[in-house]
């Protein structure tokens, strides 16, 4: 009898505790969520944007956000605070699809924005909305070598010489690495009368010279720069300049190959979310201002190639004029290149043998 | 005989005894020095590296790094997450340990396995499951969006992921302890007329306080340090959903090595504060 009483007391106690906890836990979360929603919408004149971007644009948008906030307040008398999120381009697209409430996405390649569009968050035709395929700035792939270029690396051919170690991230996870891979492929095509089999053989040999595949562009840079691995890093032009600036011009040289790929990192407003938050107008202005004189200057100062002619001439010395081919010309765009080369079972997974 | 025994003992035992004590001395000191070496190498050295790297570019850079608005917001978030998850998991842990050890019921073993699950599962998976459940395309995604509730890529998601990862610490500390103690004392308390909470405060809690304290410390350390699960659900919005460990990685990736170690030393400081609190509580309980 007493045992039954005791047990029922304890059971009810445990039950009561967990029910009470579940209830207050739930309340807490709801409160927080609605508090967040309030902060986004009802701050009077102040407005918040979230820009979901890829890894190497951190420094660029840090300066640009300040400039745009000043411009917007002057123009509309409205305060705008821009929040940033950075990560690997594919991962960031995934996060937006999963519910990260980005007003704008500024990613490494069109394919990633395409996948956000396919989830229904972005209206079709986003790439025609702004000039230059919605890519306000461009970049290319260059070589970062150790000071004095001890291995004498001048062009893509030199990368597959004996004893040369190449650092590049994994094309299956990194946007930058896909540009690296396609740049090498395009070079090989052009030097072998557009023979696909020879291009594939060249890229296969190139990846035999890669001792380790990092998952992202910044990881690969750190491997090359901090861990001292490899003789040459295939990198975004802006990433290479930044590494030289941050870590000392006495340690590295930048080598421009005879030709490379024109990388077009595009931008888009995430229509559904901007509509929901009521930020569509400012989100559009935010992207348009990237094309302005000031926006372009900030891009150039952060080693992105400007598309506006006046800024181009001003920074001509910084961006050597090399032959650049586009992904549309050589590969028929991302929609073709991605499945053919990088998806499971694509050419990369066939030619790359992990060490 | 009484005289001869000590004599033989005196004649034969001393060399044996001295050899034995010499042996144990060697064993003792080699063990102690091995432990000290390993601790220095595994824990001391990295600590020194963190501090020297943090101060490499001088106090100015150090102070700037830890007073940066993004760093402060990360610190606030980390403390807030710990302040919510640790008490919740303490209560959950005590309730679960109590239910498991003081009662026999069907599915008891299964419940223990469930509690252990977060230890066995990679934290990244721990984060991903919440994305799959609460994400825009997850089970509750459409409903949450309709009601404009944000779980993933906001504070609730970070708290959920941290709760998941730190769930076993308190319960796992308490279950073996309470199992050993059995329920005799609680039964005695019941026969003496004590009820519910009184039994808990007067009988159970004093018995488990050490295990509980240790469990809370571990739980807190992990809650403040968790990277993988939180990284998946955070969305990495600077100044908003970045916790300290995420902020450290960001700074490191931005070539701000000194700043990243400076913030790392801040996290270290939090750990030290936790340990100090523990010894303070220990003394308080003892008195």
Interface residues (C-beta under 8 A of the other chain):
Chain A: X2 X3 X5 X6 X7 X9 X10 X11 X13 X14 X17 X18 X21 X25 X28 X29 X30 X32 X33 X34 X36 X37 X50 X55 X58 X59 X83 X84 X85 X86 X87 X95 X97 X98 X99 X100 X101 X119 X218 X222 X242 X243 X246 X247
Chain B: X84 X88 X91 X92 X95 X98 X99 X102 X103 X131 X134 X135 X136 X137 X138 X141 X145 X148 X149 X150 X151 X152 X153 X154 X155 X156 X159 X186 X187 X190 X191 X195 X196 X197 X200 X235 X236 X237 X238 X239 X240 X250 X252 X253 X254 X255
